[in-house]
Amino acid sequence: MTELPPSWRDEADRATTAPSPPGPDEPSPYVPIGEFQAGSYQRNAFAQGTAEEAEALVDVLGLAAGAVVLDVGCADGRHLRHLAAHGVRGIGVDVVHATLAAAPRQAGVTYVTADARRLPVRPGSADAVLCLCQGGLGVSPATDARVLASLASAVRPGGLLAVTLFHALAAARSLVPGDAFDPVHLVHHHVAEVTGRDREVARLPLWTSTYTVPMAVTAVTAAGLSVREVRGVQPGRYRGSGVGLDDPELLIVGERL
């Protein structure tokens, strides 16, 4: 099939321009963001709902004491630190060493600096795998399939994977001035305002792959997983069911076959 060109549109559905998303072997755009923030990650508004998200994950994944959870794109390990209260053993992976170096240390949680496309873990070594908040998945359409395959390989047969993906319908409905959305490839481009260690603010570009529910199910199934549940979520609200038009993320739970 001929590769179709992008059709970037702005918040008023006018033709606009945007840089191309990173290629399959280009560095993640989260590297400069993470290096700039370092120990200031918890200042992000979306991080304030971590406790609720972690408790919902305990239920949806059936996590019990002694379970081994791999969190890819873990940032400062915020979910794993909450899961540790349930006796869960956590391994956090992130591509930004500065963020991991600034992460609070907690018993039962270890960190590894690595790229989600090339996970340095033994296949089938985790009881459950997390990849949330577009930390390692959804960064570029050129890499999503590779990342999903890597995540699926890490979970044991019968184990569960929980990932969040940006919801295409909500993304297209919530553009703001300066954003660009490509309805051909469902890619959202925007410039993130990031607050650093001394309250400095940097403006750094981000590209996010977005998905409809059928696309998300197809992608997870192609990675060798059976989809158990899809729900619309937002930061700090992982409970509930169904998918609404304005739910910014899709939470997909898959079981390793």
Phi, psi and omega in degrees: 000137178293133178289122182280143178287155177292160177227078185291134179231150178264190186293341178257016180063033175261148178299137179215187179233158176202151176294154178291147177297159178302145177284178187296336182244008178281152178301150177295138176294349178282347180297306178295328178294312180296321179293325179289319182283313184049244184284002180265012185303321184295349177286343178298135183301323184293341181282351183287342180263018186300317184299315179296318180299315181297319179294322177295323179292324176304316182288310187291332180260356180061041184285135179233167179304136180094346179294145177257120182243127175260123180247110184260128190076044190282349185057243182265020177074024188300319180289318182296324180295324177288321180293333180299334177295340177264009180082010179283137175267128187243144171237116181257131179240132175211149182281345183259107182295324182298323179292316179294322181296330180270356184291137175301137180276142180213142179301136178089358180237126176238158184233146178224132174274117181195163179270137181298337180284344183219072185289130180271051181233154180289134179305137178072019186271349183249143174285329178210148179235136177245145169210096193242158171058034179054034180289325179223346182240140181092003182286326179203136179298339180288343185242350188302315182297320179294318180295316179299319178296322179293318178296315182297323180295329185285337184271144181289156174304131184087350177279172188242149176240134175237120178231152170245143177229148176293138183273119186300318183296317180292320181298316181293332182275349189237026178294146176238162179308133183101342177280160170219139181229134179256103182288351177282312182252001178057050178247134178254127175244132173207169178254119182272135172268116188244130179265129183264195188296323182251033179068013173292152179240129176242148177250113187232140185283147176223144171239138180227126171290136176241158189222146162275168179299312179300323178295318180296316179297317179298317182295317181290320178296320180297337179276002178093026181240150174261122184287123179262330184198146170227129177222148174280133184222170170214163181307129180082003179216082180262348180277167181108185182213169180078174180228122178262160181300327184259009174290118187288337181230156171249127174262118181246129178248123180235151178252133178290124181285000000 
